[in-house]
Amino acid sequence: MQEDKSRAGWSDSRQATFHERLRIGFDNLREKWKTADANFSPDALTICGHPVMESWEDNYMKELAQIASSRGGKVLEVGFGLGISASYLQKQNISQHFIIEANEEVIAKAEQFARAARVPVKLLPGFWEDITPDLPTAGFSGILFDTYPLNPDEVHQNHFSFFEEAHRLLRPGGVLTYYSDEISNFSPSHLKMLRDSGFDSISAKLCLVNPPADCRYWKEKTILAPIIVR
């Protein structure tokens, strides 16, 4: 697990999320994730006791979908969840919609979604680390990354390990966006990871959100929507 000094710059709410996720537990979570029960309610998705996604994220997911689809063409979505961003992507001017999802019950929801989709959907079951190496270099105009951290070191930074692969997968001029876990600005370590992965064009929009008081993973009224151009 990362040492406390590596979280020294985190806000109180980010620290609280970290400790809440530790309390829920990460014991063999990656091994359990694919076959674990996915508990859907009208407003939330929970897997292994972890709050994966909630409906208050709707306007943020809309923003991310608009960014990921802004170049048209083929868009890769990593993580399906409640299908909020997927639904917004389907309303955009894109030619093909690829979805990577690991949990079997969420995959079943994504299959239902794909059958009714306006834009052709290609569903790729599994963890992104096992799937993306087989995808073509410079094959996508946009990528939307939103997966759940499966060990303590990934909390608030599970997207970091995807940056280098995103750079490979995007065509020149293509755009990456993702659930940033940043309240208002990129942290220095976040910027360093992006630049070390080859990205130079780094900007963002600030999105207003309204999580309920009992939300266990986000307490702030804003969240950053990254615009990372290849």
N, C-alpha and C positions, 0 to 999 in steps of 0.2 A: 504494500500500500504506500502511496505517496506520503512523505513526511509532512508534519504540520507546517514547517517553514515554507513549503511550496504552495500553501494555501493562505499565506500571511496577508496577501492583498485582497482576499475575498471579503465581500460585505457580510454583515451579520446574517442576512437572509440566505446567501449562498452557503455559508457555513451551516445554517440550520437545515437546509436541504441535504447537504452532505451527511450530516449526522442522522437525519430522518431515514435516509436510504440505508445507512449502516444499521440502524435499528431494525428495519424490515429484514435486512440480511441478503448477502450475496453468495451464500454457501452453494457451490456447484451450480450457480445460476445459469451460466452459459450452457452447461450440459443439460439442464432441465428445460431451457427456454423453448426449444422447438416443439416439444410435445406437451408443454404445460397448458392447463386450462386457461382460456382467455375469457374473462368475465366482462361481458358487455352490459352496460346500462344505457339509457337514452343519452346520458351526459358524460360517460366515462368508460375507459378501458383499463382493467387491472389484470396483471399477470404475476403469479407467484407473490401476491400481496403488494406488488409495486404499482403505483399509479402511473400508467404509461402515457395516457392522454386524456384530456377533458375538453368539453365543448366550449369552454371560455376561450380556447385558443383559435376559434374560428376566424376572426379578422386577421390574426397573425399568419395563419395558414394560407389565407387568401393572398396576403402580401407576398409570402414566399412563393406561392404558385405563380403569381404575376411576374415576379423576378425571374424564376426558372424558365418560364415560357416566353420571355421577352425577345428571344432570338428566333422563335419559331422552331421548325425542324423536329428532331428527335429529342425527347426529354426523358431522363432517367430519374426515377423517384426511389429513394432508398428508405424503406420503412413505410408501411401502409397505415397502421394504427386504426383510427376510426374512419379513415377514408376522406377526411375533410379536405386536405390539400389535393388529393386525387380528384375529387369532385370539381374543385376550382380549376385544376389543370385541364380537365375535359372541356371547359368552357372557353379555353384559349385557342389561338391559331397555331396549333402544333400538328405535326404529321404522324407521330407515333409516340406512344406512352409506355415506357418500360417500368416495371415495378419489382423491386427486390423486397421480399418479406420472409422472415424466418419461422415465425410461429404458425403451426399447422391450422389452428382455428381461425387465425387472422387471414391466413392464405385462403381459406374457404370463403371468407367474406370478400376478399379481393377477387376471387373467381366469379362470384355473383356480380360484383361491380363490373368486371371485364365483359361479361356477357351482354350487359346493357349499355356499354360505353359507346359514345359517339365516335371518339378517336380510337383507332385500333390499340389494344393493350397487349403487351407481351409480359406475362408473369414469370418471374424467375425466383423459385423457392429456395431459401437457404440464407446463410449469413453472407454479407457482401464480400468479406475477405475470401470466401470460397468461389464466388461467382464472377466478380469483376475482372480477375485476371484473364478470363476467356472473352471479355468484351473488347471490341476493336479500339485501338488508339484513335483519338480524335473523332470518335463516332457519335458524339452527342453535342447538341447546341445548348442544352441546359441540364443542370443537375440540382435536385432538391434532396438534401440529406437530413433525415430525422429518425435516428434510431435511439434505442434506450441503452443507457450504460449498464453493462453486465458484470462489472467489477468495480471496487472502490476507486481505482486509479482513473476510471473513465468518467466519473461524475463531473459534470460541467465542462468536460473536454473530450468526450468520446468522438467528436468530429475531427479532432486533431490528426488522428491516425489515418483519416481518409483523404486529407488534403493532397498528398503526393499522387495518389491514384486518381483523384478528381482532375488534377492537372493533366495527366496522361489521357484520360477519357474525353476531355473537352476538346472541341475543335478550336482553332484560333478565333478569338472573339466570342467564344461561348462563355456562359455564366454559371457560377456555382452559388447556391444559397443553402442555408441550413438553420436549424434551431440553434441559435447562437449561445444560449445561456449567458448572454451579456446584457446588463441592464441598460446601459446608454452608450458605452464606448468599448472598442476592442482593448483588451488588456495587452501589455507589452509582450507577454508570452504567446498570446493568441496571434498577434501581428508577426512575431518571429516565426511561428510555425507556418503561417501562410507564405511568408517571403522565402523561407528555407525550402518550401515545396515548389517554388517557381512563380508564384503570383506577385505581380507588381501593382495591378490596378485593383485597389481595395477601397471600397466605400460601403455605405449602409444607409438604411432608412430607420428612423426611430418609430416603432409601432406602439400605440397605446393599447393596453390590455386591462381587463378587469377581473382577475381571478377571485373566486370566492374566498372568504376568510379562512375556510377550512382546507384550502388547497395545500397539499403537502410538499409541492415541488416548486412553486413560484409565488412570491409574495409582493412583487413590485408592480407598479402601474405602467411600466414601459419594458420593452424588450427589443433588442437590436435585430434588424433583418439585413443580413450581409448581402452585398453585391460584389462578387469576386469574379473578375473577368480574366479569362485566359489570354 
